[in-house]
C-alpha cells in the first residue's frame, strides 16, 4: 500500500504551527545563516510606492510590525536600522501570519 500525503498529515493548531515555523527558522539559521537579504527584498517590495496596492501593502507591513511589538515610530526605518531583537520579532510575527493564513478557508467567495 502506497502512502499518500493526506494520510500522514497531522492537524495542528495555530499556536503549534507558529512554534513549528519558528523552530524551522532557527534550524535554517544554524544551517544556512540569516535571511537578511530576503527580508530586505521583502520590505523593499512592500514599500514600493509604484505598486498599485501600495496603501494596502503599507497597512499589511504595519500589521506585521504591530504584531512584532515594534514601536510605531520605528515602522518606517530601513532594514539596516533594525536591531537583532526587532528582526527576530519580525520573523516571529511573519511566521504567526503564515500559520494563521494556512488556516484560512480554501475557497473564499465574495458576497453578492
HUUR-V237473 format. One record per pair of residues at least 24 apart in sequence whose ideal C-beta (glycine too) atoms are under 10 Angstrom apart, sorted by the first residue. I is the first residue (numbers start at 0). J is the second residue. Records with the same first field share a line. If there is no record, write none. Layout:
# HUUR-V237473
I: J, J
This chain:
# HUUR-V237473
11: 98, 101, 102
12: 98, 102
13: 95, 98, 99, 100, 101, 102
14: 95, 98
15: 98
16: 94, 95, 97, 98, 99, 100, 101, 102
17: 91, 92, 94, 95, 96, 97, 98, 99
18: 94, 98
19: 94, 98
20: 90, 91, 93, 94, 95, 96, 97, 98, 101
21: 87, 90, 91, 94, 95, 98
22: 94
23: 94
24: 87, 90, 91, 93, 94
25: 87, 90
28: 87, 90
33: 83, 86, 90
34: 86, 90
35: 78, 79, 81, 86
36: 78
38: 78, 81, 86, 89, 90, 93
39: 77, 78, 79
40: 78
41: 78, 89, 93
42: 76, 77, 78, 81, 89
43: 77, 78
46: 75, 77
59: 96
60: 89
62: 92, 96
63: 88, 89, 90, 92, 93, 95, 96
64: 88, 89, 92
65: 92
66: 91, 92, 93, 95, 96, 99
67: 91, 92, 93, 95
68: 92
